[in-house]
Amino acid sequence: MQTFCWEEIQKHNLRTDKWLVIDRKVYNITKWSSRHPGGHRVIGHYAGEDATVRLWGLPRPVPPPQAGAPRPPAPPERGETVPPAPVPRPGAPGVWTAEPPAGRGQGCRVLEPGGQRRGGDPGRACGACGAAPPGAPGRTRPSLPRGSGSPRLEDGRSRAPRLRAGDEPAAGLARGGGGEGKGARPGPRADSCAAPSRGARRGCPGGRPRPRAPVPAQGRPRRTGGQDAFHAFHRDLDFVRKFMKPLLIGELAPEEPSQDHGKNSQITEDFRALRKTAEDMNLFKSDHLFFLLLLAHIIIMESIAWFIIFYFGNGWISTVITAFVLATSQAQAGWLQHDYGHLSVYKKSMWNHVVHKFIIGHLKGASANWWNHRHFQHHAKPNIFHKDPDVNMLHVFVLGEWQPIEYGKKKLKYLPYNHQHEYFFLIGPPLLIPVYFQYQIIMTMIVRRDWVDLAWAMSYYVRFFITYIPFYGILGALLFLNFIRFLESHWFVWVTQMNHIVMEIDREPYRDWFSSQLAATCNVEQSFFNDWFSGHLNFQIEHHLFPTMPRHNLHKVAPLVKSLCAKHGIKYQEKPLLRALQDIIRSLKKSGELWLDAYLHK
């Protein structure tokens, strides 16, 4: 099978040329992306990157030891169980670095998923880890008893000499890589590795030699790269796998790391351990009664609204009260369709999709597919320009720090952005849903010929006009509908923007999943009102990390997320509701000032 290096794969990140990596396999999704159920854009955002779908993959690369640090354990033989090894904090003195081991010889034998081995001379010991094949003369199979501090042979001797303080890692490997066992050969030098150069493989430009893939620290397979995003969006991963086989064009070269762009593997491993803990705590199991009660209280509000008009007439007071009740039911229906859209209620995706179409279509008059294609892009790349549609402001606002400065340098002045925190009240909350979203939803359904979603949406309008035309007439019912949208739009904008617009908004930084979500989201303090008012999106951090987790469990996983943030020095932001709302205006004002300064002086 043809092999590729990351340098080559990262070139295929164009609209007309898209490759991505899943479980170290390279797939060409250029033509298939248009058939992706979540839309071609969300999968296209991972073009040229690792986007592992499976729960298993090749082991995470383990860096070599520096002076004074313990050596990582060797790969176990088939059938052996090895306890997890702690991963040192990157950058600390005397801990492993992120570089693969120099001088790994052709005797290195890396465990593949399923227990198979790859690479190396079948009769030669590894020069980097000292491992000898089973049955080698004078050498017994290495074992690592539970609780032992370092790998040893079964006869009790040390597996490989320790590095003394001041030794270079490569020198230590060359000096004692073969181990002490009788018949074991010394390891190859870093500058003259016995392994043949793999840089000249097809797909690796320039023929530059690259270090071989390091030996895994543990025998069990691990997930890799961008799979956290795909695991967050896909519940039935075996179903997804069926679509990938015809798109396979090759695999990563063995010497290439599984993760791209040098993403923080320590945080990635810790986050996956956190997710496993959440799974063990059954935090991904939903309470169906909870969601049934939410649906019931929406239907009750719809009934109360009709009863008010029916009983008290269509006077101004009863009309305004009814509009507020219906706006409340619409906002709550928006939060509820959000739950089903994220597949967080039922185990089977089909039932989530069916109820999602009913709620967003029949109860709100919108399109499920439009919401999926837009919202999943936001979750995949939150607050990233050109990838997150929620920060595409069509030159109406400038956000963050980078965009206003760029606009200022280029002397772009579509609007007086230094006053955007003032005109936000006029064209932001009042117009988003009644004008922009409504136009976009209708045009999307018609242009894409999404007749199913259009039928669901039409059922909402038919129900609404049949209910209220007898009281207001055709024109009055139409104005009444837009007034309800106007009220709902304020609710929606303030709740959704208080978690995002105040955070970092920039170009693609290529972070790991955990860090990227923490940089783009913040929380609002928990209370019964805040939970209900925001549809539990006051736990925006936890929702972005675990989109398929039922909302009633987000507060339970929050302490674990806080602990992981504290461990890695990542800021976990949580604030009162009023302050979160005020920060929206402060953020817009700050960005406007940055634009004005760049516009006048740069």
N, C-alpha and C positions, 0 to 999 in steps of 0.2 A: 504494500500500500504506500502511496506517495506520502512523503512527510514534508512538513512546512515549519518554518520558524516564525516567531511572533512578528519579526520585522516585515515579513512578507504578508502575513495575515492582516496586519494593521493597515495595509494599503487598500484593502477591499472594504472600505467603509463609506462607499458612495451610494447615492440613490439607485444607480443602475448597476451596482456591483457590490453585493453584500455577502461577506463570509462571517461566520461566527464559530466558536469552539464550544463543544459540549462533551464532557468527559474525555478531554484531550482529542476528540475527534473533530475534524474540520468539515463544516457543512456550507454549501453554497445555497443561500436562501433567496437569491436575487429574484427569481420568478415566483417562488412559493410565497414570499412575504405578503403578496396581495391577497392571499387566501387565509392569512393568519386570523383566527377568530377575534383576537384583540386589536386588529388593525395592523397595517404594514408599518406604521410609524413606531409603535412601541417596541416591536422586535428589531426594527431598523436602528433604533438607538443603541443596540448592542453590537452592531456590525463592527468587525475588527477587534472584538473583545471576547473574553471568556464568558459564556452564558450557560454554564452547566445546569442541566435540567434534573439529572438523576440525583438520588439521595446518596449514591456512592460514586466515587471517582478515584483517580489516582491519588496516592497519599500526598499530603502537603509537603513541599520540599523542606528538608531539615538542613539548616546552615551548618557549616563546620565549626568545631570548637576553637576558641581562642586560647591563649596561654592561661593556664590555671583553671580552665573550665572542664567539667567532666565530659567525657565523650558520650555521644548519644548511643543507645543500644542498637545492636545489629538487627536486621530483619529476622523474624522467627522462621523456623522451618514450618512446613505445612502441618496444620493441626495444633501448633503450639499457641498458647495464649500469653500475651505480654501485657502487664499492667500499664496504664497510661503514664507517659513521662511528662513532667511539668515543662512548660515552655518558658524560657527566661524572658525577661522584659527586654525588648530591642533597645540597643543603645547603651545599656548598662555596662560598666567595666567588667571585662572577663566573661561576657556571655557571647552566645553565637551571633554571628552577623547574618546578613541576608544573602551573602554570596554562596553559590554552590561550591563544593569542595574541589579545589584544584588538584589535579593529579589522580583522579579516580581511574583506576586501571580497568582493562577489559575483563578482569575477573570479577568486577562488581556485579552482583546478581540481585536485581530489584524485583520485589514481589509484585506481580500483576493481580488485578481483581480475579477471584476464582482460584487463587493459589498457584497460578502459573508464574514462571520466572522468565526474565528476558535478559539478554546481553551477556557477554563474557565468555571466556574460554571455560569449558566444562571442567577442566582439571586444574584451574589456577585460582589461588586465593586472591581476594580483593585487596588492592593496595591501599585503599582508604579506610575500610572498616575492618580489615583483617579476617573477613569471613572466608572459610574454606568450604568447598562443596561436600556434601555427605559422602563419607567413604574415602576422603583424601588420606594418603599415607601419614600415619603418625599424628593425625589430627582428629579430634572428636567433634561431634556436632555441638555448636555453642548453645548454651541455654541461659536463661535469665530467670532465676527463682524470684518469686514475689518478695518484695522488701529488700532485695539486694541493691547495693548502691552503684555497682558497675557491672558490666557484662563479664562473665567468667566462663572458663571451660568447665566441663563436667568433672574434671579431676581437681578443680579448685584453683588452677593457675589463672593469673590475670590474662584477659583476652588480648589486650594491647597495652603497650607502655604509656604511662601518663605523660602529658606535656608539662615540662617544667616552666616556671615563670620566665618570661622573656622569649620563649620559643615562638617561632612563627608557625602557624598552623600547617603550611605546606611542608616546612622542614620536618615537623613532627611526623607527618604522614610518610615522608620519604625515608625517615630514619627507622621507624618502627611499624610501618603499615602492615607488614606481613605477620605480625604477632610473634609469640614465642613458641608456637607449636612446632614440633619436629616436622621438617619437610615443607614448612610454609615459606614461601618466597617473600623477599622484601618488596614493599610497594614501589610503584614507579614514582619517579621524581615529578614534581609539579610542572617543570619546564620541559619534560620529555615523557609525557604520558604514553604508556604502552598502547592505549586504546587508539584505534585508527580515527583520524579526523572525520567528524560527521558534518563539518561545515559545508562540505561540497555537495551535500544532498540536494536533490531537486527542491526548489522552493526557498532555499537559503542563499541569498545573493552574496556574491563575493567569495564564497568558499572559505569563510573565516572559521577556524576551529572554535567550538564552544564546549564548555565543561559538560560532562555527562550528568544525567539526572541523579541526584543524591539518593542515598538509601533511606527509606522511610523509618521514622522512629518507632512506629508501631506496626504490628502485623495487620490490623484491621484496616479496611479501606476507608478513606475519608472523602468528603465532598470538597469541591474546589471552586475557586474563582467566583464568577457572577451568579452561581446557582442560587444564592440566597434570594435574588430577585425572582427567579423562576419558581423556586419553591414557594415563595410568598404568593404567587399568582395562580399556580396550578395545583389543584388538589389531587387529581388522578394522573400521576406522572407516567404510569405505564401506558396510559392512553396516548399521552403526548409523544412517547417514544416511537409509536407506530408510524408517525408522520415523518420522522427524521431519516429513516433508513434510505429512501431513494435520493436524499440530498447529500449523502456522504461522498466526499471527494478525497479524503486523506486523513492524516492525523498529525499531531504535534511531534516534532522530532524528539527523541528520547532525552536529549540534553536540555530541552526547553522547560522552564518552570510551568506549572499548571496555571498560575495566576499571572495576569497581564499588568503592565504599568506599575509593577512594584507595590501592589496593594498590601496593606498591613495584615500579614497572615496570623499574627498573634490575636488581634482583635477578632478576626474572622473565626478562628477556632473557639475563642471564648464565647462569641455570640451563638455559635452552633451548639455549644454546650448549654447555653441559656435556653435556647429553643427546645433542646431535648428535655430540659427540666420542666419547661412549660407543658410539653406534651405529656410527660409523666404525671403532672399535676392535673391533667384533663382540662387544661384551659382552652383547648380548641373544641371542646364539646359544648354545644349550645343548649340553652334552656328553651325549648319550643314554646312553653307557656309564656315566657317573657315576651317573645316576639308576637305571639297571638294576642296578648294584652295590648301591645303597642298598636297592632292593626285595629283592634277593637276600639281603642280610644280615638283613633282617627275617624272611624266610621260613626262613632257617637257624636263627634264634633260636627261632622257633615250633617247628621240628622238634626242636631240642635240648631244649626244655622238655618236649615229649611223651616223648622218649627217656629223660629223667631219671626221670619217673614210671614209665614202662614197665619200666625196668631196675632201678631202686632201690626201687620201691614207693612207697606214699603215706605214708611216715613224715613226722615233723615237719621234719626237716632237708631232705629232698628236696622237700617241699612248699614250704618257704620259699625254697629256691634256685630252684625252678621259678617261683614267683610273681615273684621279682626278674627272672628272665630274661624272662618274659612282660610285666612292666611296662616293661622296657627296650624290647622289641619294639613295645609299644603307643606309647611315647613317640616312638620313631623313625618309626613309621608316622604319627604325628601331624605330625611335621615334613615327611614326604614328601607327605602329602595336601595340606599347606599349599602346597607347590611347584606341584602340579597345579591346585589351586584358584585360584592366581594366574596360571594360563596361561603358566607360565614354562618349560615343557619342550618342548612341540610348537608348531609354527607354527600349525597348525589348531586352533581352539578346541575343536572337536568331540572330538578325541582327548584333549585335556586333561580335558574334562568326563567322558568315559567312564572314563578311568583314575582320575580323582578319585573317582567314585562307587564304583569297585571298592575303592580303598584305604580311604576313610573309611567305606564301608558294609560290605564283606565282611571287611576286616581289623580294623575298629574298632567296628562296630555303631552308627555315627552317621549323620547326615543331611547330604548335601552341600548341599542347599538351605538348611537351617538355618544351616550354617556360612557360606555365601555371604552370606546376608542380614545376619547378625550381623557378620562380620569385615570386610566392605567398608564398613560404616558406621564402624567403627573406623579404617580407613585414610583415609576421606574426611574425617573430622573427629576426629582423635585427641585424646583427653583433653579433649574439649569436653562439658560437662554438657548433658544432654537430647539429645545427638546421638551420642555414643560410648557404646554399651551396656557397654563394658568398665569405665566409671567409674560405672555405675549400681549402687550397692551396696545398694539396698533398705533404707536406714537402718541397715545393719549397721556400716558404716565411714563416716567423713567424710574426704575427701581434699583435698589441696592447701591453699590458704590461704583462698580465698573461702568455700567450703562450710562449714568448721567455724565460721567467724565468723558466718555467716548462721544456722546452727543455734543457736549460742550466743545471739545477739541475740533469736531467736524462742523461746528457752527450750525447745528441742526436745532431749529426752533419752530416745531409744528404748533406748539402751544407754550404759553409762559410757564415753564415747569417750576420756576421758583414760587409759583402760586398754586401748585397742584394740590397741596394740602387743603386749599380753600375750595377749589372747584370740584374736588373729590365728592363733596356733599351734593353737588348738583348733577353730576353725570356718572357717578360711581354707583352707589346703592340704588338710586331711583331707576336706573335704566338697564342694569345688567340682565335681569330676567325678562322684563316685559319687552325689551327691544332686541338686544344682542343675542341672548340665548334663544329667544323665540324665533327670530329670523334664521339663526344657524340650524336649529332643530328641524324646522320645516324644509329648508333648502337641502339639508343633508338627506332627509328621508326621500325627497323627490329625486334629487340628482343620483343617489345610489339605488333608487328604486327599491327601497326597503318597505315593501307593501305591508308586511306583517306589523312592523312598528307603526306604520301610518294608520292601519286599521285600529290598533289599540288606542292611539292618540285620538282618532276620530270618535271613538266610543266615549272618551271623556267629554269632548265638546258637545256631542249629541246629548249626553246625560245632563250636562250643565245647562244647556239652552232649553231643554225640555222642562227643567226644574224652575228656571228663573225668568224665562220669557213671559209666562203668564202674569208675572208681577211687574216687570219693567219694560216689556216690549223688546224688540230685537236690538235696537240701538242702546237702550238702557242696560240690557244684559251684557252687551259687549263692553260698555264702559265699566260696568260692575266687575267684570272679569279682569280687566286691566288694572283696576284699583286694587284688587286682591293680589295680582302679580306685583304691583308696586310695593305693597306692604311686605310681601314675602321676600322680595329682592333685598330690602334693607336687612332683614333677619339673616338671610343667607350670606350676604357680603361681609357683614361684620363678624359673623361666627367663623367663616372660612379664612378670612384674611388675618385675623388676630393670631393665628398659629403659624403663618407662613411669610407674609409680606414684611414682617419685622425681622426676619432671619436673613442669613446669608443668601444672596442672589447673585450668581456669577456664571461664568462659562464652565464647561465640563472639567472638573478637577480630578477625575478618575480615582475616587476614593473607594474603600471597601463599603459594603452595604450598610453596616452599622454606622460608620462615621458620616456617610452621606446623608442618611436620614436624620441624624442628630443635628447636623449643621443647618438643615432646612426646616426644622419643626420645633415647636415649644408647646408646653402644656399650660392649662389653666387649672387653678385649684379645684379640688373635688368638693361638690356639695350636691344635694338632691336636685336643686334648681339648675345648677350648672350642667349636670349630667343630662337632664331632660331638655334644657334650653339648647344645648349644642349636639344632642344626639350622641353623647359620650365622646364627641370629638374634642372635648377638653383634654382627653388623653391622646393627643395627636401623635406624640412620639411613639407610644406603644402601638397605636393603630398603623403607623407607617412601617414599623418594624415587623408587625404581624398582621397584615391586612385581612387574613382569613380568620383571625381570632374573634369570636363573638364579643360584642361591645361590653356586655355585662361582666366580662372577665378581665378587661384591660386594667382595671385598678389592682387586680391581684398580681399581675406580672410587673407592675410599675416598680416595686421595691427591688426586684432583680435587675431591672434595667438601670436604676439609679446606682446600684452596687457596681455594675460593670462600667458605668461611666466614671465612677470614682476611681476604680482600679486603673483605668487608662488615662485619667486626667482630661476626660471629655466633659464639657459643660452640659449639665442637664438643667434646662430652664423651665421653671414653673412660676406662675405669677397669678395675682388676683384677677378676676374678670374685668373689673373697671380699668385697671392698669393695662391689661392686654388690649382693650379697645382703644385706650388713649395712645398706646404705642403705635397703632396704625398711622395716626396723624403725625406723630413725631417722626416716624420713618419716612413718610412722604415728604415732610418738610426738610429733613436732612438730605435726602436725595436731590431735592430741588435746589438746595443751597450748593451742593457739589456741582450740579450742572451750571448754575449761574457763575460760580467761580471759574470753572473751566471755560465757559463761553466767553468771559470777559478777559481772562488773563493767560490762557494757554493756546 
